[in-house]
Amino acid sequence: MILVTGSAGFIGHALVNVLAAAGEEVVGIDNLNDYYDPRLKWARLAEAGIDQAAVEADGEAISKRFPNYRFRRLALEDKAGMEKLFNDFSFTRVCNLAAQAGVRYSLTNPQAYVESNVTGFVNILENCKANKIDHLVYASSSSVYGLNDKVPFAETDPVEQPASLYAATKRSNELMAHTYSHLYNLPTTGLRFFTVYGPWGRPDMAYSLFSDAILSGRPIKVFNHGKMSRDFTYVDDIVEGVRRVLLNPRPAQTGVPNRIYNIGNGKPVSLLGFIETMEKHLEIVAEKEYLGMQPGDVEKTFADTTALEQDYNYRAATDLDKGIGAFVDWYRSYYKV
């Protein structure tokens, strides 16, 4: 049985659908907070067969679409609730995707990041240790590379200069996971995600903000005057990589059973090039407001995915044009624009 935390989130929702469709027994949890519109989170759950009324009445529900998927409303920082969850189910694998996300939000709401990303992750580790979980896979982030100038980013690069509290909490997860692997022989794998996009994406991400502004006739905000690039990775590619790491045997390793991988497209795109692709699929030329660099942002991300290719035969397969096309189709359908 597999536990997926953050299962009402963007990536968690997509992963649960893939795992449950393949016949895996899955339990998903999410706190359904209001960091962004909870209606989108409920809509993701509904798409996976989870009834909102049942969750609000009982705190959990079994999917009407996948009878092998059960959802429970629960926050990682709820120590007693997490202990009960692990006592109620016999998990063999855990995929921790729940976290307080967003770089800019961490500038004004730091405590939310400590509670979810630090305290919550300790609760995950403690329960994995106590229940002798076979494998913990958890979401890290390309943001841990911070102010590094060298590209592409490799797992062996220094990660001691985080540019935001969000990045610092993700790096702390990596360090804590290593510690538990060392002390308790708990197999852990961290995946450093690089700018994930696609259908059901978060409304606070640039591609959603751009779509909203362009379709509403408002100017889009182009930070650092467009002199930025990102390793945009389509959500289905991310989910396939997570699935392979979670379900397949871990590569042979001596010493501490702890690994970290980059998971990205390996093909950075300029911000202006990304906007051009969005304009093409929206069939509207955006009015642009050029601004300076935002605190906590970095100029570029670029994943070296050699290690994941070697160990799991994984490589992202979706090009930007196809991915943005799929996102725009979903966006127009969901928001009816």
C-alpha positions in Angstrom: 0.0 0.0 0.0 1.2 3.5 -0.9 0.7 6.8 0.9 0.7 9.9 -1.2 0.7 13.1 0.7 -0.5 16.3 -1.0 -2.9 14.2 -3.1 -5.2 17.2 -3.8 -2.3 19.1 -5.1 -1.1 19.5 -8.7 1.5 16.7 -8.8 -0.1 14.6 -6.1 -3.5 14.4 -7.9 -1.8 13.4 -11.2 0.3 10.7 -9.4 -2.6 9.2 -7.5 -4.6 8.9 -10.8 -1.7 7.0 -12.4 -1.0 4.7 -9.5 -4.7 3.9 -8.8 -5.4 3.3 -12.5 -2.6 0.7 -12.5 -4.2 -1.1 -9.6 -2.0 0.1 -6.7 -3.6 0.4 -3.3 -3.3 4.2 -2.5 -4.2 6.4 0.5 -4.0 10.1 -0.2 -3.9 12.9 2.4 -4.1 16.7 2.0 -5.0 19.5 4.4 -6.9 21.4 1.6 -5.6 24.8 2.9 -6.5 28.1 1.3 -3.0 29.0 0.0 -4.8 29.1 -3.3 -8.5 28.6 -4.2 -9.5 25.3 -2.4 -12.2 24.9 -5.1 -9.4 23.8 -7.5 -8.2 21.2 -4.9 -11.7 19.9 -4.5 -12.1 19.7 -8.3 -9.0 17.6 -8.5 -10.3 15.3 -5.9 -13.7 15.1 -7.7 -11.9 14.2 -10.9 -10.3 11.3 -9.0 -13.7 10.2 -7.7 -13.6 11.7 -4.2 -16.8 13.2 -3.0 -16.5 16.5 -1.2 -19.6 16.0 0.9 -18.3 12.7 2.2 -14.9 14.2 3.2 -16.5 17.1 4.9 -18.9 14.8 6.8 -16.5 12.0 7.8 -13.0 13.4 7.1 -12.3 10.8 4.5 -13.8 9.0 1.5 -13.3 6.1 -0.9 -13.0 7.1 -4.6 -16.0 6.3 -6.7 -13.7 6.1 -9.7 -10.9 4.0 -8.1 -12.1 1.7 -5.3 -8.5 1.2 -4.4 -8.0 4.9 -3.6 -9.0 6.3 -0.2 -8.6 10.0 0.7 -8.3 11.5 4.2 -8.2 15.2 5.1 -5.0 15.6 7.2 -2.1 18.0 7.7 1.5 16.8 8.0 2.0 18.8 11.1 -0.8 17.0 13.0 1.4 14.6 14.9 -1.4 12.6 16.5 -3.3 12.4 13.2 -0.2 11.2 11.3 0.5 8.5 13.9 -3.1 7.3 13.6 -2.9 7.3 9.8 0.2 5.0 9.9 -1.5 2.8 12.5 -4.7 2.5 10.4 -2.9 1.4 7.2 0.0 -0.9 6.4 2.1 1.3 4.1 5.1 -0.1 2.4 6.0 3.0 0.4 5.5 6.7 1.0 5.6 9.5 -1.5 5.7 12.9 0.3 4.5 15.6 -2.1 2.7 17.8 0.5 4.4 21.1 1.3 3.8 24.7 1.6 4.8 25.8 -1.9 5.7 29.2 -3.4 8.8 31.3 -3.2 7.3 34.7 -2.8 4.7 33.6 -0.2 7.6 32.5 2.0 8.7 36.2 2.3 5.5 37.1 4.2 4.3 33.8 5.7 7.5 32.1 6.9 5.8 30.2 9.8 3.6 28.2 7.3 6.8 26.8 5.7 8.3 25.8 9.0 5.1 24.0 10.1 4.5 22.1 6.9 7.9 21.7 5.4 10.0 21.1 8.5 7.7 19.9 11.4 5.5 18.1 8.9 8.5 16.4 7.3 9.8 15.2 10.7 6.4 13.6 11.3 6.7 11.8 8.0 10.2 10.6 8.9 9.3 9.5 12.4 6.4 7.4 11.1 8.4 5.9 8.3 11.0 4.9 10.8 8.5 3.5 13.3 6.7 1.5 10.7 9.8 0.3 8.8 8.7 1.7 5.5 10.4 0.1 2.5 11.0 3.4 0.6 10.3 7.1 1.3 10.3 9.3 -1.9 9.9 13.0 -1.3 9.7 16.2 -3.3 12.6 18.5 -3.1 13.1 21.4 -5.5 15.5 22.9 -8.0 15.3 26.0 -5.7 18.0 24.4 -3.5 20.6 25.4 -6.1 19.8 29.0 -5.2 22.5 31.4 -6.3 24.7 28.8 -8.1 26.0 30.1 -11.4 27.1 26.8 -12.9 24.7 25.2 -15.3 23.4 22.6 -15.8 22.7 22.0 -12.1 24.1 18.6 -11.0 23.3 16.8 -7.8 27.0 17.1 -6.8 26.9 20.9 -7.0 27.0 23.0 -3.8 23.6 23.8 -2.4 24.6 26.1 0.5 23.2 29.4 -0.9 19.4 29.2 -0.9 17.7 32.4 -2.2 14.4 31.9 -0.2 13.1 30.3 2.9 11.1 27.9 0.7 14.4 26.7 -0.7 16.0 26.5 2.7 13.2 24.2 4.0 13.5 21.9 1.0 17.3 21.6 1.6 16.5 20.9 5.2 14.3 18.0 4.1 17.3 16.5 2.2 19.5 16.8 5.2 16.9 15.3 7.6 16.2 12.4 5.2 20.0 11.7 5.0 20.1 11.7 8.8 17.2 9.2 9.2 18.7 7.0 6.4 22.0 7.0 8.3 20.6 6.4 11.8 17.8 4.0 11.1 18.7 2.5 7.7 15.5 4.1 6.2 15.7 4.1 2.4 15.0 7.7 1.2 15.0 9.3 -2.2 14.7 13.0 -2.8 13.6 14.4 -6.2 14.5 17.9 -7.1 11.6 19.1 -9.3 12.2 21.7 -12.0 9.3 24.1 -12.8 6.4 21.8 -13.3 3.5 22.8 -15.5 0.4 21.3 -17.2 -3.3 20.7 -16.7 -4.7 21.2 -13.2 -1.7 23.4 -12.4 -1.5 25.8 -9.5 -3.0 29.3 -10.1 -0.1 31.0 -8.5 2.4 29.7 -11.1 3.5 32.0 -13.9 1.8 30.1 -16.7 -1.6 30.4 -14.9 -1.0 34.0 -14.0 -0.1 34.7 -17.6 -3.2 33.0 -19.0 -5.5 34.8 -16.6 -4.0 38.2 -17.5 -3.8 37.7 -21.3 -7.3 36.4 -21.5 -8.6 39.3 -19.3 -6.7 41.9 -21.4 -4.4 42.9 -18.6 -0.6 43.2 -19.0 1.6 40.3 -17.8 4.4 41.0 -15.4 7.8 40.0 -16.9 10.3 40.0 -14.1 14.1 40.8 -14.5 13.0 42.3 -17.8 12.6 38.9 -19.3 16.2 37.9 -18.7 15.3 34.6 -17.1 15.1 30.9 -18.1 13.5 27.9 -16.6 13.7 24.1 -17.1 10.0 23.7 -17.6 8.9 20.1 -17.1 5.5 18.7 -18.1 3.5 17.2 -15.2 3.1 13.8 -16.9 6.8 13.5 -17.3 7.3 14.3 -13.6 4.7 11.7 -12.6 6.4 9.1 -14.7 9.7 9.8 -13.1 8.2 9.7 -9.6 6.4 6.4 -10.4 9.6 4.7 -11.6 11.6 5.8 -8.5 8.7 4.8 -6.1 7.9 1.4 -7.5 11.0 0.0 -9.1 13.9 -1.5 -7.1 16.5 0.9 -5.9 19.9 0.8 -7.5 22.5 -1.1 -5.6 24.3 1.2 -3.1 26.7 0.8 -0.3 26.6 2.9 2.8 23.7 5.2 3.7 20.5 4.3 1.7 19.9 7.9 0.7 19.8 9.3 -2.8 18.9 12.6 -4.5 18.0 13.1 -8.2 17.2 16.0 -10.4 14.0 15.4 -12.3 13.5 17.9 -15.1 13.3 18.4 -18.9 17.0 19.2 -19.3 16.1 21.9 -21.9 15.8 25.4 -20.3 13.6 27.9 -22.1 13.9 31.6 -21.9 11.0 33.4 -20.2 10.3 35.4 -23.4 10.3 32.2 -25.4 7.8 30.6 -23.0 5.6 33.7 -23.3 5.7 33.4 -27.1 4.5 29.8 -26.9 1.7 30.8 -24.6 0.7 33.6 -27.0 0.6 31.1 -29.8 -1.8 28.8 -28.1 -4.0 31.5 -26.6 -4.0 33.3 -30.0 -3.4 36.6 -28.3 -0.3 38.8 -28.1 0.3 39.8 -24.5 0.8 43.3 -23.3 4.0 43.1 -21.2 5.0 45.1 -18.1 8.8 44.7 -17.6 9.9 44.7 -14.0 13.0 44.1 -11.9 14.0 40.8 -10.2 11.7 39.7 -7.4 13.2 38.8 -4.0 13.8 35.1 -3.7 13.9 34.5 -7.5 16.8 33.2 -9.5 17.7 33.9 -13.1 18.0 30.4 -14.4 17.3 26.7 -13.7 18.7 23.9 -15.8 18.6 20.2 -14.8 21.4 17.7 -15.4 19.3 14.5 -15.4 22.1 12.1 -16.1 21.8 10.2 -12.8 18.1 9.5 -13.2 18.6 8.4 -16.8 21.3 6.0 -15.7 19.5 4.5 -12.7 15.9 4.5 -13.9 16.1 4.8 -17.7 14.1 8.0 -17.3 14.0 11.1 -19.6 11.3 13.7 -20.0 9.5 13.3 -23.3 7.1 16.2 -23.7 8.2 19.3 -25.6 7.0 22.8 -24.5 4.7 23.4 -27.5 2.7 20.2 -26.8 2.7 20.8 -23.1 1.5 24.4 -23.3 -1.1 23.4 -25.8 -2.5 20.8 -23.4 -2.4 23.3 -20.5 -4.3 26.0 -22.5 -6.9 23.5 -23.6 -7.5 22.5 -19.9 -7.4 26.1 -18.7 -10.0 27.3 -21.2 -12.3 24.3 -20.3 -11.9 24.6 -16.5 -12.2 28.4 -16.2 -14.7 28.5 -19.2 -12.8 31.3 -21.0 
